[in-house]
Amino acid sequence: MAGSVAKRDALVKDGHLNNSLGSPVQADVYFPRLIVPFCGHIKGGMRPGKKVLVMGMVDLNPESILKEAIV
């Protein structure tokens, strides 16, 4: 029974194998580079208990780093 579920999950509707270990970004999707430093709005504003997740890539040779930003 578990084998049939695994086989069904491995196939997409068209019968092609699902490449779940491949690149997470599709080739036809375009993500523009954001301007650094980025300035934007926080939906709903800041309040106690609100979490903000900041993701990005650090330059190999950064000129400086804000130690206060690393909490």
N, C-alpha and C positions, 0 to 999 in steps of 0.2 A: 504494500500500500504506500509506504513512504517513497519507494522507488518511483512509482507512477507520478507522485506529486513532484518529485525532483525533476523528472523528465518533462512534465508539463510546465514547470517554472522555467526550465532552460530554453523553452521555445517561445518565440513571439508569435503574434497572430498570423504573420505571413509564412511561418515555418522556418524562419531564420534563427540561428542560435543567438541567444541573448549574451552580449559581451559585457557582463557585469564587472569584469576586472579591467576593462579598458579605460580610456580617458573619460573622466567625469564630465568634461565639457564637450558638447556636441560641436561638430565642425561648422554647422550652419548658424550657430548662435554667436553673436558678436557682443563682447563686453568691452565698452570703451574704457580707456585709462582715465582715471579721475585726476583732476588737477591737485597737486600737492603744494601747500597744505590744503586739505579738504575742509570746507565749511558747509555745514548743512543743519537741518532742523532735526530734533529728536521728537518723533511722533508721540504726542501726549505729554511732552515736557518731562523735566526731571522731577522726581519725588523720592522720598525715602523708600528703599527697597528696589528701585528701578535699576536694572542691569544694562550696561552699555558694553557691547563687544566690539573691539577694534581689531581689525585684521589687516595685514599688509606684509610687504616684503622689505627687509632692511637692505640698504645698499651695502655692497661688499666693503667699501671704504667710506664710511659715513664721516661727515665733517664734525658732527656733534650728536649727542643724544640727550634727551630730557630725562634725567633720573627720576624726577617727580612723577612722570607719566607711568613709570613702572611701579605698580602697587601690588 
